[in-house]
C-alpha cells in the first residue's frame, strides 16, 4: 500500500469521525430544544389553570417572548394557543 493511500485512509477516518461527532452534537441540541418546548407547553398549561377567561395573558406572553427572543420561532399567539388548546 502506498503512502498516499495510507494518508488517504487516515484522512478519511478523521473526516468520518468529524461527521459522526457533528451528527451527535446536532441530535443532542435538537433533543434539548424539544425538551425546552415540551417544558414551555407544560408551564403554559399550568398557567392557564390559574387564570381567568379574558385575562389576555397568552397574548401578553406571546408578545413578551417574541420581543425577548426575536431570532426564535414559535412564540406567536397562535403557536402558544396550540400548546394550551
Z-matrix of the N, CA and C atoms (Angstrom, degrees):
N
C 1 1.446
C 2 1.532 1 108.48
N 3 1.305 2 118.29 1 130.92
C 4 1.465 3 121.56 2 -177.28
C 5 1.523 4 111.23 3 -77.37
N 6 1.337 5 115.72 4 163.61
C 7 1.462 6 122.09 5 179.60
C 8 1.529 7 111.01 6 -59.91
N 9 1.329 8 117.02 7 -39.96
C 10 1.463 9 121.20 8 179.74
C 11 1.524 10 109.93 9 -61.13
N 12 1.281 11 118.24 10 -43.44
C 13 1.460 12 121.84 11 -179.69
C 14 1.523 13 110.77 12 -65.13
N 15 1.330 14 116.30 13 -42.85
C 16 1.464 15 119.35 14 177.72
C 17 1.527 16 110.68 15 -64.25
N 18 1.317 17 116.49 16 -41.28
C 19 1.469 18 120.59 17 177.43
C 20 1.530 19 111.01 18 -62.27
N 21 1.334 20 114.74 19 -42.77
C 22 1.455 21 119.22 20 179.51
C 23 1.524 22 111.13 21 -62.18
N 24 1.308 23 116.64 22 -45.00
C 25 1.468 24 121.15 23 179.98
C 26 1.528 25 110.16 24 -61.40
N 27 1.296 26 117.00 25 -43.11
C 28 1.462 27 121.40 26 178.30
C 29 1.528 28 110.71 27 -63.98
N 30 1.336 29 116.36 28 -44.70
C 31 1.452 30 121.98 29 179.55
C 32 1.533 31 110.77 30 -63.30
N 33 1.319 32 116.92 31 -43.20
C 34 1.457 33 122.27 32 178.77
C 35 1.526 34 110.43 33 -61.78
N 36 1.309 35 116.43 34 -42.34
C 37 1.464 36 121.09 35 178.21
C 38 1.531 37 110.52 36 -59.33
N 39 1.331 38 116.82 37 -43.43
C 40 1.462 39 120.81 38 178.82
C 41 1.528 40 111.37 39 -63.49
N 42 1.324 41 116.82 40 -42.25
C 43 1.467 42 120.25 41 178.37
C 44 1.523 43 111.42 42 -62.53
N 45 1.319 44 116.31 43 -42.91
C 46 1.468 45 120.23 44 179.02
C 47 1.521 46 110.71 45 -60.59
N 48 1.316 47 116.70 46 -40.76
C 49 1.470 48 120.48 47 178.89
C 50 1.522 49 111.03 48 -64.84
N 51 1.329 50 116.37 49 -39.76
C 52 1.464 51 119.91 50 177.55
C 53 1.520 52 111.18 51 -62.53
N 54 1.335 53 116.09 52 -42.62
C 55 1.464 54 120.51 53 178.60
C 56 1.521 55 110.39 54 -63.64
N 57 1.328 56 117.14 55 -45.95
C 58 1.468 57 120.53 56 179.00
C 59 1.527 58 110.81 57 -60.62
N 60 1.324 59 116.42 58 -43.81
C 61 1.458 60 121.17 59 -179.87
C 62 1.531 61 110.92 60 -62.55
N 63 1.324 62 116.42 61 -44.69
C 64 1.464 63 120.65 62 179.61
C 65 1.526 64 111.13 63 -63.60
N 66 1.324 65 116.60 64 -40.37
C 67 1.476 66 119.92 65 179.12
C 68 1.522 67 110.78 66 -64.58
N 69 1.321 68 116.72 67 -40.91
C 70 1.464 69 120.27 68 178.88
C 71 1.524 70 110.66 69 -64.24
N 72 1.331 71 116.29 70 -45.41
C 73 1.471 72 120.20 71 178.52
C 74 1.522 73 111.07 72 -61.39
N 75 1.324 74 117.15 73 -41.21
C 76 1.465 75 120.99 74 179.24
C 77 1.525 76 110.80 75 -63.78
N 78 1.319 77 117.22 76 -43.28
C 79 1.466 78 121.04 77 179.78
C 80 1.525 79 110.52 78 -63.31
N 81 1.318 80 117.14 79 -41.45
C 82 1.468 81 120.42 80 178.61
C 83 1.520 82 111.22 81 -64.30
N 84 1.320 83 116.44 82 -39.99
C 85 1.465 84 120.19 83 179.07
C 86 1.528 85 110.55 84 -65.55
N 87 1.320 86 116.99 85 -43.83
C 88 1.462 87 120.87 86 178.77
C 89 1.521 88 109.98 87 -60.87
N 90 1.322 89 117.28 88 -44.39
C 91 1.460 90 120.19 89 179.33
C 92 1.526 91 111.55 90 -62.43
N 93 1.317 92 117.07 91 -39.37
C 94 1.466 93 120.61 92 178.54
C 95 1.521 94 110.44 93 -64.39
N 96 1.329 95 117.66 94 -41.14
C 97 1.460 96 120.33 95 179.10
C 98 1.521 97 111.11 96 -69.08
N 99 1.311 98 117.23 97 -38.05
C 100 1.463 99 119.54 98 176.74
C 101 1.523 100 110.31 99 -61.94
N 102 1.330 101 116.83 100 -41.05
C 103 1.458 102 120.06 101 177.42
C 104 1.521 103 110.64 102 -63.68
N 105 1.334 104 116.94 103 -40.08
C 106 1.465 105 120.34 104 177.52
C 107 1.522 106 110.54 105 -57.04
N 108 1.334 107 117.33 106 -49.54
C 109 1.462 108 120.46 107 -178.45
C 110 1.526 109 111.67 108 -67.22
N 111 1.314 110 117.34 109 -36.04
C 112 1.467 111 120.10 110 176.40
C 113 1.528 112 109.40 111 -63.23
N 114 1.324 113 116.12 112 -45.14
C 115 1.466 114 121.50 113 179.80
C 116 1.530 115 110.96 114 -63.70
N 117 1.327 116 117.27 115 -42.93
C 118 1.466 117 120.05 116 177.15
C 119 1.523 118 110.90 117 -60.57
N 120 1.318 119 116.37 118 -42.85
C 121 1.466 120 120.09 119 178.31
C 122 1.516 121 111.86 120 -60.03
N 123 1.322 122 116.24 121 -42.61
C 124 1.469 123 120.93 122 178.37
C 125 1.527 124 110.68 123 -62.92
N 126 1.334 125 116.56 124 -44.24
C 127 1.466 126 121.04 125 179.30
C 128 1.529 127 111.27 126 -63.05
N 129 1.323 128 116.30 127 -40.97
C 130 1.468 129 120.48 128 -179.97
C 131 1.521 130 110.75 129 -64.84
N 132 1.312 131 116.91 130 -42.42
C 133 1.471 132 120.75 131 178.75
C 134 1.528 133 110.47 132 -62.37
N 135 1.330 134 116.61 133 -41.82
C 136 1.471 135 119.94 134 178.33
C 137 1.531 136 110.94 135 -64.72
N 138 1.328 137 116.40 136 -41.89
C 139 1.469 138 120.58 137 179.39
C 140 1.516 139 110.55 138 -62.68
N 141 1.321 140 117.35 139 -37.95
C 142 1.459 141 121.24 140 -179.57
C 143 1.531 142 110.52 141 -59.89
N 144 1.313 143 117.74 142 -35.16
C 145 1.462 144 121.92 143 -179.86
C 146 1.529 145 111.76 144 -65.44
N 147 1.352 146 116.26 145 -25.13
C 148 1.467 147 120.99 146 -176.67
C 149 1.523 148 113.18 147 -91.31
N 150 1.318 149 117.93 148 -10.82
C 151 1.456 150 120.45 149 -172.45
C 152 1.518 151 111.92 150 -104.76
N 153 1.326 152 114.06 151 164.51
C 154 1.463 153 120.59 152 178.34
C 155 1.516 154 109.51 153 -102.92
N 156 1.312 155 114.77 154 154.58
C 157 1.453 156 120.31 155 178.13
C 158 1.522 157 108.39 156 -60.91
N 159 1.317 158 116.20 157 135.29
C 160 1.453 159 121.00 158 178.33
C 161 1.518 160 114.47 159 92.07
N 162 1.334 161 118.03 160 -0.79
C 163 1.462 162 120.80 161 179.69
C 164 1.530 163 112.78 162 -69.06
N 165 1.316 164 117.60 163 -19.97
C 166 1.468 165 123.13 164 -179.38
C 167 1.529 166 112.68 165 60.43
N 168 1.303 167 117.36 166 23.44
C 169 1.464 168 120.71 167 -178.93
C 170 1.521 169 112.18 168 -64.49
N 171 1.337 170 116.39 169 -33.58
C 172 1.455 171 119.30 170 -178.83
C 173 1.536 172 111.37 171 -70.19
N 174 1.328 173 116.67 172 -36.91
C 175 1.470 174 120.06 173 173.70
C 176 1.526 175 109.94 174 -61.83
N 177 1.329 176 116.01 175 -45.26
C 178 1.470 177 120.22 176 179.33
C 179 1.526 178 110.94 177 -62.04
N 180 1.318 179 116.87 178 -43.46
C 181 1.453 180 121.08 179 179.92
C 182 1.527 181 110.78 180 -61.46
N 183 1.319 182 116.70 181 -45.35
C 184 1.464 183 120.93 182 179.58
C 185 1.529 184 110.58 183 -60.33
N 186 1.313 185 116.39 184 -44.43
C 187 1.464 186 121.06 185 179.62
C 188 1.525 187 110.96 186 -64.24
N 189 1.316 188 116.67 187 -46.61
C 190 1.465 189 121.16 188 -177.43
C 191 1.530 190 112.41 189 -65.94
N 192 1.325 191 117.22 190 -44.67
C 193 1.469 192 119.86 191 179.68
C 194 1.525 193 111.76 192 -67.44
N 195 1.322 194 116.71 193 -40.39
C 196 1.465 195 120.39 194 178.73
C 197 1.523 196 111.24 195 -64.27
N 198 1.329 197 116.75 196 -37.97
C 199 1.465 198 120.66 197 179.13
C 200 1.531 199 111.12 198 -69.71
N 201 1.310 200 116.48 199 -39.66
C 202 1.465 201 120.89 200 -177.62
C 203 1.520 202 112.60 201 -73.58
N 204 1.345 203 115.92 202 -34.31
C 205 1.464 204 121.01 203 -176.48
C 206 1.534 205 110.21 204 -126.62
N 207 1.329 206 117.74 205 67.39
C 208 1.468 207 120.53 206 -175.17
C 209 1.529 208 114.11 207 -64.48
N 210 1.320 209 117.27 208 -20.29
C 211 1.467 210 120.46 209 -179.20
C 212 1.523 211 112.77 210 -85.67
N 213 1.321 212 117.42 211 -6.77
C 214 1.468 213 120.97 212 -179.90
C 215 1.524 214 110.24 213 -100.45
N 216 1.293 215 115.78 214 144.59
C 217 1.461 216 121.83 215 177.89
C 218 1.523 217 109.10 216 -99.69
N 219 1.324 218 115.72 217 159.34
C 220 1.457 219 120.22 218 172.07
C 221 1.516 220 115.36 219 102.04
N 222 1.332 221 118.16 220 3.44
C 223 1.458 222 119.56 221 -178.26
C 224 1.526 223 113.42 222 -102.02
N 225 1.311 224 117.63 223 15.55
C 226 1.466 225 119.64 224 176.99
C 227 1.535 226 109.04 225 -70.14
N 228 1.319 227 115.55 226 160.52
C 229 1.468 228 119.57 227 178.12
C 230 1.528 229 109.86 228 -57.16
N 231 1.332 230 116.36 229 -43.65
C 232 1.470 231 120.03 230 -178.27
C 233 1.521 232 111.72 231 -59.73
N 234 1.325 233 116.90 232 -44.80
C 235 1.460 234 119.73 233 179.59
C 236 1.520 235 111.99 234 -66.87
N 237 1.317 236 116.85 235 -41.63
C 238 1.463 237 119.21 236 179.36
C 239 1.529 238 110.69 237 -66.95
N 240 1.316 239 117.27 238 -35.63
C 241 1.465 240 121.28 239 179.08
C 242 1.526 241 110.17 240 -62.50
N 243 1.321 242 117.68 241 -34.62
C 244 1.471 243 121.36 242 178.23
C 245 1.528 244 110.71 243 -61.16
N 246 1.326 245 117.24 244 -33.35
C 247 1.449 246 120.94 245 179.71
C 248 1.527 247 111.39 246 -70.93
N 249 1.329 248 115.37 247 -30.76
C 250 1.456 249 120.58 248 -178.12
C 251 1.516 250 110.81 249 -85.89
N 252 1.327 251 115.35 250 -44.54
C 253 1.449 252 121.11 251 -172.89
C 254 1.437 253 115.08 252 -80.83
